[in-house]
Amino acid sequence: MAYKGIIFDLDGTILNSTRLNLDAFHHTCDTHLGYRINERKLLKMYGKPLLEQMKHFSETKSTEMVQTYRDYS
């Protein structure tokens, strides 16, 4: 039997990207808010859509924050 493709879960299984995500969040918050969010608070938001996470911290700057986060990571 020949396989046409393989599907696997990279993030959280083969790679642990939590540190990169937290670093990107710290950079984003430093840039737009001028302070860092406690990592426990960030981890509680983990798994939610990125824009929703950013809106939690700043409704008015959330779109720019998403772009900064993506550029960093």
C-alpha positions in Angstrom: 0.0 0.0 0.0 1.4 3.4 -1.0 0.8 6.4 1.1 -0.2 9.7 -0.6 0.7 11.8 2.5 1.3 11.7 6.2 -0.4 13.9 8.7 1.2 14.5 12.1 0.9 16.9 15.0 4.1 19.0 15.0 3.3 21.7 17.6 3.2 20.3 21.1 4.2 16.8 20.0 7.4 16.9 18.1 8.3 20.6 18.9 7.5 22.5 22.0 6.8 26.1 20.8 5.5 27.4 24.2 8.7 29.4 24.9 8.7 31.0 21.4 5.0 31.9 21.8 5.6 33.5 25.3 8.7 35.4 24.0 6.6 36.7 21.1 3.9 37.8 23.5 6.4 39.5 25.8 7.9 41.4 22.8 4.4 42.4 21.6 3.3 43.6 25.0 6.6 45.5 25.6 6.2 47.1 22.2 2.5 48.1 22.4 1.7 48.3 26.1 5.0 49.1 27.6 4.9 46.2 30.1 4.9 42.4 30.2 2.0 40.3 31.1 2.4 37.6 33.7 3.1 34.2 32.0 0.3 32.6 34.0 -2.2 35.0 32.5 -0.7 34.3 29.1 -0.9 30.6 29.5 -4.6 30.9 30.5 -5.2 32.5 27.1 -3.3 29.7 25.3 -5.2 28.0 22.5 -7.7 30.9 21.9 -7.5 32.7 18.6 -4.7 35.2 18.5 -6.9 38.3 17.9 -9.1 37.3 20.8 -6.0 37.0 23.0 -4.8 40.4 22.0 -8.2 42.0 22.5 -8.2 40.7 26.0 -5.1 43.0 26.7 -6.0 45.9 24.4 -9.1 46.3 22.4 -7.8 49.4 20.6 -4.3 48.0 19.7 -5.2 44.3 19.1 -4.8 44.3 15.3 -1.4 45.9 15.4 -0.4 43.5 18.3 -1.3 40.5 16.2 0.9 41.8 13.4 3.8 42.4 15.8 3.4 38.9 17.3 3.4 37.3 13.9 6.4 39.3 12.7 8.4 38.3 15.8 7.5 34.6 15.7 
